[in-house]
Every structure is written in structure tokens, then in C-alpha cells.
Amino acid sequence: MFIDVKDTIKNIKEEIDIIKNELTFEPKLVSLVVEPDKSTLSYLNSQKRSAKKYGINLEIVESNNLVEDLQKHNEDRNTHAIFVARPLKKGFTELDIAKNISPFKDVEGVSLYNIGSMFYEKELFIPCTAEAVVKIIEDFTDVKGKNVVIIGRSTTVGKPAAILLQKHGRDATVTVSHSKTENLKEVTKRADILVAAIGRANFVDKSFVKEGTIVIDVGINVVNGKVVGDVSQDVSEICNLTPVPGGVGSLTTAILMRNVFRAAKGEF
Ligand SMILES: Nc1nc(=O)c2c([nH]1)NC[C@@H]1CN(c3ccc(C(=O)N[C@@H](CCC(=O)O)C(=O)O)cc3)C=[N+]21
């Protein structure tokens, strides 16, 4: 079975509509990009479509100096929100972004301030993909005490999703596995909920899961011009699987757009 995320997206859209009604101007999102890879191009297309749909002024900027451009847009009162596409090239690290982006415009929740706030369980802006993962799981089931296994320890998905899922009140039992994990399949077979955030097309097949597992496919891989996830689609025969496209990615974009409205309104 495939998990339908339409209602989860609808909830985000309702949050957007409430903020939009209170705003008297069109918010502006600046997306800074350096040599976009295929998955970034896919995201930018999705951002363009959604910005148009929700009424956001999206400016995509090819950046030669990320830190300089960040500082410029931090100060520019007409820029409400800033997104920096990964992978980063040309000598900049994720930590450079984390240190230099204004927390109030940081709609992906990557700044040290926002990451720290999440760590202390007082979330402001949090990484959109991790939030999408948590929202899909929570709309489908109660995670309290459940075994959630995450494959991948990225700053954007694996690590923040682990923090969010084990939060007091949500109370999942979280295992983070990665490329050096021994006996990976033994670990993933113990999962009630499996989050695949590896970045390799069709990496997870039926041999990784027990029947009835909830499988969240975070992968956006472009193979022969088509978007495919990290999970082989036939896993849906024995598990509840999120589709790609039309799953985590589409919710992630909606959450990013909602965060642009929050930044414009000055909620944080
Ligand atoms: N700083 C940063 N944050 C990211 O979150 C980030 C990034 N950089 N670099 C690139 C990857 C890729 N990514 C996607 C998210 C949503 C869709 C998306 O909305 N996909 C739609 C449409 C896919 C299509 O058909 O083109 C879907 O899955 O239904 C795609 C790709 C976020 N990433």
C-alpha cells in the first residue's frame, strides 16, 4: 500500500492561508544556488511551482560567494527568507551557512540558533524535510515507544529527524544507521517505521523490511530523467510506503513555503 500525503499537505496549506490573510505584502524568498545537481533542479522547479501557487516572490540567485550573498540578504529588508541549495561547492561548508544565515530568515532551520533550539526541544524553524518525515509518520500512526530506524545521518534529514522523533511527548525509540553500520538489514528488520534517507536509487528492497512496516522514502534520485526514491516501489506490496514523486518531497516544498510566510510575518 502507498501512503497518501494529500491531507498532510492540505493541513500545511491551511496554515499558509491563515498567515497569508494577515499579510499585506507578498513575501520574498531568495534561493542561493551554486552549480545545481539534478535533485536541486527538481527542488527548484517544485519551489517555482509552489511559489506561484501560494503567492511568494521567488528569486533564484546563482551565487559566487555564499557568505557574502548571505550577509547581503540578511540585511536586505525586502528579503524575508533565504534558502541555500545543497550540495555546496566552491569551498563552502554547511557550517559556514549555519554560522552566517540570519535565524529569522532561515526557513530551512540550519542556523546554529535554530538547530540549538531544536536540540533543547523548543523548535522555531526546523529542517523542512525532517519535519515532513515526522508529519507523515504522525498523521499515519502513534510513534510513542515505537522502533524507528533511520538510514542516513545527514544534517538535513537523519540527524534532525532523530532529534524530533525522540522528543519528549513524541517518545519514539530511534536508531540511526549509516554507511558503516554492520548487519544493516538486521537493524532495519527490527523497525516498526523505517526512514530511508540515503541518496541511492532503490537501495532499500523487500529484504530490508518485515511485513507491515511503515516506510518513509526521502530519496530524490534522478535516473534517466525520472525521479526515483531510495526505496524500491515493490516494497509497497508488503509495507505502507510513501510514493516518490508525490510523497516526502511534495510535503517538504509546502513546508518551506509555509516557513517563508512565517518569516515574512516575523513569527520568530
Ligand atoms: N538546502 C537544501 N535543502 C533541501 O531540502 C534540498 C537541497 N538543498 N538540495 C536538493 C534536495 C532535493 N530536494 C527536493 C525536495 C522536494 C522535491 C519535490 O518537491 N519533488 C516533487 C516533484 C518531483 C518532480 O517530479 O520533479 C515530488 O517529489 O513529488 C524535489 C527535491 C530537496 N533538497
The ligand as an SDF file (V2000), in Angstrom:
LIG
                    3D

 33 36  0  0  0  0  0  0  0  0999 V2000
   19.3440   23.0600    1.1470 N   0  0  0  0  0  0  0  0  0  0  0  0
   18.7130   22.0490    0.5610 C   0  0  0  0  0  0  0  0  0  0  0  0
   17.5980   21.5360    1.1240 N   0  0  0  0  0  0  0  0  0  0  0  0
   16.9000   20.5290    0.5180 C   0  0  0  0  0  0  0  0  0  0  0  0
   15.8520   20.0690    1.0450 O   0  0  0  0  0  0  0  0  0  0  0  0
   17.3790   20.0250   -0.7280 C   0  0  0  0  0  0  0  0  0  0  0  0
   18.5590   20.5940   -1.2720 C   0  0  0  0  0  0  0  0  0  0  0  0
   19.2000   21.5820   -0.5920 N   0  0  0  0  0  0  0  0  0  0  0  0
   19.0630   20.1680   -2.4480 N   0  0  0  0  0  0  0  0  0  0  0  0
   18.3250   19.2300   -3.2540 C   0  0  0  0  0  0  0  0  0  0  0  0
   17.4640   18.2800   -2.4560 C   0  0  0  0  0  0  0  0  0  0  0  0
   16.3350   17.6860   -3.2770 C   0  0  0  0  0  0  0  0  0  0  0  0
   15.1210   18.1720   -2.6670 N   0  0  0  0  0  0  0  0  0  0  0  0
   13.8180   18.0400   -3.1870 C   0  0  0  0  0  0  0  0  0  0  0  0
   12.7220   18.3790   -2.4360 C   0  0  0  0  0  0  0  0  0  0  0  0
   11.4480   18.3010   -2.9600 C   0  0  0  0  0  0  0  0  0  0  0  0
   11.2490   17.8830   -4.2520 C   0  0  0  0  0  0  0  0  0  0  0  0
    9.8720   17.7960   -4.7880 C   0  0  0  0  0  0  0  0  0  0  0  0
    9.0390   18.6060   -4.4810 O   0  0  0  0  0  0  0  0  0  0  0  0
    9.5880   16.8100   -5.5960 N   0  0  0  0  0  0  0  0  0  0  0  0
    8.2680   16.6350   -6.1280 C   0  0  0  0  0  0  0  0  0  0  0  0
    8.2890   16.7460   -7.6180 C   0  0  0  0  0  0  0  0  0  0  0  0
    9.3080   15.8880   -8.2870 C   0  0  0  0  0  0  0  0  0  0  0  0
    9.3260   16.0740   -9.7890 C   0  0  0  0  0  0  0  0  0  0  0  0
    8.5520   15.3620  -10.4300 O   0  0  0  0  0  0  0  0  0  0  0  0
   10.0890   16.9350  -10.2870 O   0  0  0  0  0  0  0  0  0  0  0  0
    7.7670   15.2750   -5.6360 C   0  0  0  0  0  0  0  0  0  0  0  0
    8.5730   14.5180   -5.0520 O   0  0  0  0  0  0  0  0  0  0  0  0
    6.5950   14.9950   -5.8280 O   0  0  0  0  0  0  0  0  0  0  0  0
   12.3480   17.5180   -5.0300 C   0  0  0  0  0  0  0  0  0  0  0  0
   13.6220   17.6030   -4.4960 C   0  0  0  0  0  0  0  0  0  0  0  0
   15.4210   18.9190   -1.5750 C   0  0  0  0  0  0  0  0  0  0  0  0
   16.7390   19.0290   -1.4080 N   0  0  0  0  0  0  0  0  0  0  0  0
  1  2  1  0
  2  3  2  0
  2  8  1  0
  3  4  1  0
  4  5  2  0
  4  6  1  0
  6  7  2  0
  6 33  1  0
  7  8  1  0
  7  9  1  0
  9 10  1  0
 10 11  1  0
 11 12  1  0
 11 33  1  0
 12 13  1  0
 13 14  1  0
 13 32  1  0
 14 15  1  0
 14 31  2  0
 15 16  2  0
 16 17  1  0
 17 18  1  0
 17 30  2  0
 18 19  2  0
 18 20  1  0
 20 21  1  0
 21 22  1  0
 21 27  1  0
 22 23  1  0
 23 24  1  0
 24 25  2  0
 24 26  1  0
 27 28  2  0
 27 29  1  0
 30 31  1  0
 32 33  2  0
M  CHG  1  33   1
M  END
$$$$
